Amino acid sequence: MERDPKKQPPPNEPAASTPPVSRGGHRAGAGRKAIGVTRKLSLTLPEKLWTEIDRRCDKGNYPASEIIRSILEDYLRDVDAL
């Protein structure tokens, strides 16, 4: 039985003229580039410091991890300069 060329393929079958699209999975060079080793930790700070971190996050639309990393890098660079 031949298919009518004007008829759409069923939803679970790809169109014959369209190559399948590969999405996801491991591909060389794909994904976010690593900036270091990820270690999970719990950080207890006074509310005043969390408020300041949140303010900086909102101001520049940055995640808290980026703000804290920047603060640590600046501090460690300054300590080495002493």
Secondary structure, 3 states (H helix, E strand, C coil): CCCCCCCCCCCCCCCCCCCCCCCCCCCCCCCCCCCCCCCCCCCCCCHHHHHHHHHHHHHHCCCHHHHHHHHHHHHHHHHHHC
